C-alpha cells in the first residue's frame, strides 16, 4: 500500500512511471527508507511529496482499483484481458488463439500461428 501511495504521490510531480520502475527494480527491499531514497533519487520536492502521500484521495483510488480488479477476476499479475475476457491460457499459442477468435468475430484477417 505504501509503495502504491508513493507512486501516486510522485505522479503529482510528473514522475509516476519513473517511480513505478524503481519500485519494481527494488521490489525485494521496499520499506519506508527505500521509498524516501527513490523520491530523493528522482529529485522530487520532498515537502510536496510527503504532503501528497497523506492525501486520503490516494487511498480511495487504490482501494477502488483493488475492488475493480477483484470484480473483473484479477487474481494476480500479470492478468491479461482480450476484449474484456480474462485470458486463461497465457502461452503464446493461447494468446494468439484468443486474439484470432476475437478477430474472426469482427470478420478480420486472422494471424498465422507461430511455430
N, C-alpha and C positions, 0 to 999 in steps of 0.2 A: 504494500500500500504506500509506504513512504517513497519508494522509487517512482511509482506512478505519479504521486503528488508532485515530486520534484521535477519530473519530466514536463508535466503540465504547467508548473510554475516557470520553467525555463522557456516554454512556448511563449509566454508573455513578453520575453525579450528576443523572440525570433530564433531560439536555439533548441527547439523541441527535438529535431532529428539528430542533432549533434549530441545532445544529452542522452537520447534514446540509444544511440550507437555505443556510447561509452558505458552506459548501464549494462548493455548486453555483453560488451567486451569484458566487463568486470563482474559478471553475474555471480561468480562464486565468492566474492569478497564484499558484497554490498552490506553496508552499515551506514550509520549517520555520518561518520567521518569520511567515508568514500564518497557519499553524496555531496558533502561540502567540498571535497577535493575536486570533484568533477565540475562543480559550479565555478570554482576558482579557475580551474584549467580552461574553462570556456570563456572566462572573462565576464561572467555575469555580475551585474550590480548586486552585491550581497544583501543590501538592505531591502531592495525591491524583491529579490528572490525569496528571502525569508518571510517577508510580509505576504507575498502571493501564496506561499506554502500554507499559510494559516487560513486562506480563503475557504470558507465552508462549501462554496460552489464547486470547488475542485473535487471534494469528496463525493458530492452529489453526482457529479458527472461520472466518476469512476464506478460508483455503485450502480448507476443506470447502465453503464457499459457491461458490467458483470451480469446484471439481470437480463439484458438483451441477449448476451451471448448464451446464457443458460437456456433461455427460452428458444433460441434458434438451434440448440442441440450441441453447442460447443462444449467439448469435454476436455480440451487441451489444445496445445499448439504444436504444429500448425493444424488448423482445421480449414478445409477448402470447400467452398460453395461454388456450384456452377448453376447459374440461373435460379438461385435460391434453394438448391437442393444440396445437402451435405454429401460430399464425395466419400464413399465408403472405401473403395479400393484406390489407395493413393500411389499405386505404382504408375509408371509411365503408361503402361497399357490401359490401366483403369482410368487414368486421367483422359487419355486420348479417346477411349470408348465413350465416356460421359460427354465430352465435348462434341464428338461426332453425332451422338444421339440428339443433342440439342440443335446441332446444325441441320440434321435431317428434318427435324420438326419445322425448321424455317425454310426448307427447300434449298439449302445452301450446299455448296460443294463440301464433301467430306474429306478430311485429311487422310492421306495414305498411312497405314500402320508403319511404325518404325521397327527395325529388326533388333 
